[in-house]
Amino acid sequence: AETLPGATSAWYGFYQQRDVEVRVYESQGEAISLGQDLADTATGRRKPNALSGELTNARTSTRTSYLSYAIVGNLILLCEIKVEDCQGLIDGIGQ
């Protein structure tokens, strides 16, 4: 979590034989305002800005094998291929 501004913790693991990363923030607002750009970069939706030093941070703080993510409450779930791969986790969070 030290390399993810605003995140209180980060967890890596497997679900349905796919890599998953969960980033925890204090609130959904912080997950969106502080974490969404980083999730976009980690999934290739937004290219890192080499001039701002973002390129180095993106490479050291995230895996590049995630292709999708979902923001669920105060969590950002990065999923290896598609969000549907994480659907069971997403459904379980609200319970």
N, C-alpha and C positions, 0 to 999 in steps of 0.2 A: 504493500500500500504506500510505501515511502515514495515511489515513483509515479503515483497516481494522485495528483492534487485533489484534495478534498475527500478522498476515500478513507474510510475508517479501517477497512480490511479488504483483502482479496483472497479468494479461494480458487484453487485449481483442482480439477478432477475429471471423472468420466461419468457420462450418463448415456445409456443406450449405446455403448461402445463408441462414443464420440467424446472429443475433448470439450470441456466446458470451463469457463471462468466466470466467477461471480464477484462483482465489485459492489461493496456496501458503502452507502453514503448516509449522512444524518437524516436526509429527507428526500422525497421525490424531486423537489425543486432543485436541490444540490446535485442529484443524479443527472438531471437534465442540464443544468447550467454549467456544472463542472466536469461531468463525465461523458456527455453525449459527443462532443467533438473528439475526445480520445477514443471512444468506441467507433466513431466514424473512421478515424485513422487506422485503428486496429483491424477493421474489416475491409479496408481499401476504399471506402466510400469517399474519403477525403485524403488527399495526399499530404504528408507532413511538409512543413515549411522549413527547408534546410537553413535559411538565413536566420531564423529565430532560435535555432538549436532544437527545434521540435523533432527533427529527423533522428537525432541521437536518442532523445527521450523515448520516442515511439519504438525504436528498435530495442531499447533496453527494458522498457516497461511493459511491453505487450508481445503476445505471440502474433505472428503474421498469418497463422493458419485459420483464424476465425473468419468466416464469411458473412455472419449475420449476428444480430443482437436484439434484445428486447429490454425495455425499461419497464420494470414491474415494481411499483411502489418506490422504495428507496434503493432498489437493486438494479444493476445492469448485468444481464446474463449474456455473455458472448458464447455463441454456439459454433461448432466447427464448420458445419455446412449450411444448415437452414434452421430457422427458428422452430420449425415443427419438430426437429430433433430434440429440443428442450421443452416441448409442450408439457410433458408430464411434470417436470420441475415447476414450470410456470403455473400450472393448475394447482399444484400442491402448496404454493406460496400463499395463496389467498385463504387457505383453510386453517 
